[in-house]
């Protein structure tokens, strides 16, 4: 079933044409990953098909009564609502029923309202969905439901927007970098969620494992044209190579034909027949094909950095805490030459704090950090680049130097460095404020590298970078001879460039693991019974659900647990109603005996339910 038809759309900004005559369709059940370089129209195309931007020409046609949701990089949420109010503001009918039921529970004296809400829950079969929506919020670390949107961090807002659209149950879901601001555990949960839920997806993401595990089709925008690959990311890579090879063969043939036709053109008399005019027209088409070039840049820098001495970086019994939250506890490590260490862990476990202490931006509470005399840090932070009004791309780089030295007495200019990071000469003289988010990150990376560091520290370097740029960065880092310390949620990136991990588990516990991310996951799964329980390492939220941690319960036990809680609330209401009758003193004779028996029966049921509730609760805490 066709959901959306994109028909001959075009978009340009001034003289710069992003794309034209683009056509494709989105069908039910497709999970499409959209791939393109930063600055080539990726976000514009996504915004056009989502209805947030108008094309210069062409149209986007939707199937009638199609429910669509869009997760943008900057979610539009009402700052005055709480997390709970934001979720229940959805037009999802089941959520409205759950909201009415939650309100009825808060007013036990209104038994009529409760009964109506209870019946609606039964009619809509909303009990399982209630469990599901609470699980989604729990997995995305949105447990304090009373917190206002205005008080949330940027990452929390993105996660709330993600939860909102997942729970709205749309037919078609557009996602712009859905894994940004998610830790590794959340990303892997989201992968599983999309695998089992019947969503139709069209998404932009730089997370290549996410593309591999979620998508069944890849669409690439390159040089203003669309290329479709009916498979996951691995299929896309192999078939793209084949396409490029075929294009090269066609180009080589066109070159040979061009030489032949050029010779013929030079020998032509001035008066031309109709037949020769046709051949002349063909000649110009051949010429265009023959001069086609691919402009893929590869980083091949051999930076002549200052040599690292015998002492590089040493941490001796380093501790750090904020209020009651312990981030490091007596941590010790001595860095060696050429080490490539990745840092992983849940949000809030101290990864960025650790980097800030190493670079001197933050002092440890206890312990000592010793930095060698020859160490020169290059620190890429999440803050990104500071934009100055009216400043051009090349001017930003030249603030840090006009060139960097390479081996064998060579050097590379600021312009050449930018070219290697996919800024052509024309782009270098654009104003920085015109750059896309990914292009700004790329420029910021260049400002770090041109300072010729011998110890690179990268805090989430892959956020907002397109896949082409990630390949460029990875190639550079693989050739980098100095020390490397990286915080990243990009599993593909970590697997490719690091061979050692610091695993931040919370409560000051840091595991030193010799291997990359996939090695660690294999080890962790094989050692599952001995795994340390780190579920409760983060501070408790003000308002949480007692039943969120259900990992130890089977599916049927979870349903039983939910049913017991519902029945207990219903029995308590019935108990209060009978007690109120006794308090009024209007019961007589047989009525007293009858109501007394009913009351005792209810009390017995409450006791039985409570015993079973405690049994299941203890099982959850094991």
Beta strands, then each sheet from edge to edge (+ up, - down):
strand 1: 2-13
strand 2: 16-27
strand 3: 31-36
strand 4: 57-62
strand 5: 68-71
strand 6: 172-176
strand 7: 200-204
strand 8: 217-222
strand 9: 225-229
strand 10: 313-322
strand 11: 325-334
strand 12: 340-345
strand 13: 366-371
strand 14: 377-380
strand 15: 403-405
strand 16: 411-413
strand 17: 455-459
strand 18: 483-487
strand 19: 500-506
strand 20: 509-513
sheet 1: 2+ 1- 4+
sheet 2: 5+ 6+ 7+ 3+ 8+ 9-
sheet 3: 11+ 10- 13+
sheet 4: 14+ 17+ 18+ 12+ 19+ 20-
sheet 5: 15+ 16-
end
